Amino acid sequence: MMNNSFKQINPNVLDFIGNELSEIQHLNKINDKLQSLCGIINFFENKNEILNFKEKFLQSEDRKKIANKSEFGDYQTNSELTDNICKLLKSKKNNPNIVFEPTFGKGNFIISVLNNFENIEKLYGVEIYKPYVWKTKLKILDYFLKNPHRNKPEIKLFHANFFDFDIKKNIKFTETDKFLIIGNPPWVTNSELSGIGSKNLPRKVNFKKHKGLDALTGKGNFDIAEYISNSLLTLFSRSSGNFAFLVKNIVIKNILYEQAKVKHKIGEIEKYKINAKKEFKVSVNASLFFCNLNTKPAFTCSEYDFYTKEKLKTFGRTNNKFVSNIETYQKHKNFDGKCQYEWRQGMKHDASKIMELEQKNGYYVNKFNDKIELEPDLVYGILKSSDLKGKTLNKTRKFTIVTQKKIGQPTSYIKDEYPKTYNYLQNNIEHFNKRKSSIYKGKPLFSIFGIGDYSFKPYKIAISGLYKQLNFTLIKPNENKPIMLDDTCYFIGFDDLEEAEIIWSLLQSENTKTFLKSLIFSDAKRSVTKDLLMRIDFVQIMKSFNQAKDNKLNYIQLRQRITPAEQTKLILFG
Ligand SMILES: C[S@@+](CC[C@H](N)C(=O)[O-])C[C@H]1O[C@@H](n2cnc3c(N)ncnc32)[C@H](O)[C@@H]1O
């Protein structure tokens, strides 16, 4: 019985190879025959492949283990989508004569390309997983047995690892050739790969060249697809033609962001948003990334809906600033400057099972529901992203132990001054010792991060870094004790309530939110970042309050909200 996974293959293809070709004895002759039928050069790499062919193709070609699927970012594009992508490319009057699919998988892009473009002379593909190479070869043979009169390019399919594949040696072209680089490279990041001990990585892992803490805390994290896209855009910078890749939205954003520095010779950059849930059954934001090769570098990208082709927005660099919506940004671009305050990230301890406490019946309890006795001094209320919904807060659901007043402060004082707290921490020391992040290496016992004078300021304005909804919460002390924030939040600390209230009013205004939305890429895991918040120029926002007559909360109203003594503080903003 035929394996299910081959049910789309015309049974004649298998019979053809099994019967007709078994008559031919020589490898070269079999390959010549197959090339004349379907264009594939060296269909069989050696005699053994012919002998074992039946056994090989009757194996299931699907990756069984989920871990293997994620290691290879294996999300195969369905043929309806590859066809529609090729139709879109065709509508742009592209007429490639050379095509390259760098991770071709089960080959749907290759079939759609053969079906949509008439003038292809050469088609190259690379795939790491041998069963997919077979699957694709059979699909191509099947295609040409069904369509014997279609144009047959010279097809070279390599069973290889993209990271070891010598493109210059294997893909021959001249300056007059018109390329189409098409595909859907693996959807996996280097940190996901190192988490599962995989080596499916380029050799230059820190390719973004981040140093120190940025590299440790994730700025050095990158998508394999981003690496593959960048290396191809560099390699093919002098070839004319097009580039069309299905990638996560974050990959497109990063390529555009780096474009100011890298200056890839790409133009007419476009992004077509697809529904990845429908197409790939995954909750990822993904799009088709399209551009022209070998042109004057462009720095903006037009975004469309793939299905309706409706234009949604333009993003990228304008006036040397990187923004997510150029059209709305133009209205408030004067707010984009240097923030007068320092936004801080909240506290980080990586030991939530014992450092995250709740109060029950007058006791603190940890995640194990252990009753804990602690001296009150080092215990502070703490807010997480999910708590930052309302306008103001002075209470918390959770508490934590603040072991240090600044980063690196010795913690030996806890033993002498707070013996109950010390016993609790010491009894749970293994939770601190097993913290993986290297920021804790060589630091005092029970060290925390994201702590400093600013953490102990009584008033704070905080925002979650994780939520798309832009809500700033004004936080006041709880029984004279400042409230802490966790590391998913950003905040400014204030000594003075009225100053905090003024700034909070400015942040909550519609104009400020519209401005921030024009900067935010909601596909990112952290949509709000410190870099973004540090761009808020309160002087300019205050000036616009002053001028705007039709603002909901204009400058006059703002002045009425604060006492005369506090109005002098407005001088602070020029
Ligand atoms: C997202 S799938 C897409 C496959 C195909 N391009 C498509 O659109 O259906 C990614 C493919 O990359 C392959 N792959 C993963 N790592 C690779 C590597 N280092 N070199 C070549 N192919 C790789 C996987 O086996 C998988 O077939």
Ligand as a Chemical Component Dictionary entry (heavy atoms), coordinates in Angstrom:
data_LIG
# 
_chem_comp.id                   LIG 
_chem_comp.type                 NON-POLYMER 
_chem_comp.pdbx_formal_charge   0 
_chem_comp.three_letter_code    LIG 
# 
loop_
_chem_comp_atom.comp_id 
_chem_comp_atom.atom_id 
_chem_comp_atom.alt_atom_id 
_chem_comp_atom.type_symbol 
_chem_comp_atom.charge 
_chem_comp_atom.model_Cartn_x 
_chem_comp_atom.model_Cartn_y 
_chem_comp_atom.model_Cartn_z 
_chem_comp_atom.pdbx_ordinal 
LIG C1  C1  C 0  9.871  26.892 7.220 1  
LIG S1  S1  S 1  10.326 25.399 6.389 2  
LIG C2  C2  C 0  9.953  25.866 4.754 3  
LIG C3  C3  C 0  10.184 24.883 3.700 4  
LIG C4  C4  C 0  9.865  25.357 2.290 5  
LIG N1  N1  N 0  10.752 26.448 1.898 6  
LIG C5  C5  C 0  8.434  25.812 2.188 7  
LIG O1  O1  O 0  8.225  27.017 1.975 8  
LIG O2  O2  O -1 7.526  25.034 2.346 9  
LIG C6  C6  C 0  12.069 25.479 6.567 10 
LIG C7  C7  C 0  12.839 24.390 5.877 11 
LIG O3  O3  O 0  14.227 24.634 6.123 12 
LIG C8  C8  C 0  14.896 23.409 6.272 13 
LIG N2  N2  N 0  16.146 23.688 6.989 14 
LIG C9  C9  C 0  16.308 23.936 8.305 15 
LIG N3  N3  N 0  17.590 24.190 8.593 16 
LIG C10 C10 C 0  18.264 24.121 7.411 17 
LIG C11 C11 C 0  19.626 24.294 7.052 18 
LIG N4  N4  N 0  20.546 24.578 7.968 19 
LIG N5  N5  N 0  19.974 24.162 5.747 20 
LIG C12 C12 C 0  19.036 23.866 4.811 21 
LIG N6  N6  N 0  17.726 23.670 5.093 22 
LIG C13 C13 C 0  17.352 23.811 6.382 23 
LIG C14 C14 C 0  13.892 22.559 7.029 24 
LIG O4  O4  O 0  14.170 21.175 6.876 25 
LIG C15 C15 C 0  12.570 22.980 6.384 26 
LIG O5  O5  O 0  12.268 22.175 5.286 27 
# 
loop_
_chem_comp_bond.comp_id 
_chem_comp_bond.atom_id_1 
_chem_comp_bond.atom_id_2 
_chem_comp_bond.value_order 
_chem_comp_bond.pdbx_ordinal 
LIG C1  S1  SING 1  
LIG S1  C2  SING 2  
LIG S1  C6  SING 3  
LIG C2  C3  SING 4  
LIG C3  C4  SING 5  
LIG C4  N1  SING 6  
LIG C4  C5  SING 7  
LIG C5  O1  DOUB 8  
LIG C5  O2  SING 9  
LIG C6  C7  SING 10 
LIG C7  O3  SING 11 
LIG C7  C15 SING 12 
LIG O3  C8  SING 13 
LIG C8  N2  SING 14 
LIG C8  C14 SING 15 
LIG N2  C9  SING 16 
LIG N2  C13 SING 17 
LIG C9  N3  DOUB 18 
LIG N3  C10 SING 19 
LIG C10 C11 SING 20 
LIG C10 C13 DOUB 21 
LIG C11 N4  SING 22 
LIG C11 N5  DOUB 23 
LIG N5  C12 SING 24 
LIG C12 N6  DOUB 25 
LIG N6  C13 SING 26 
LIG C14 O4  SING 27 
LIG C14 C15 SING 28 
LIG C15 O5  SING 29 
# 
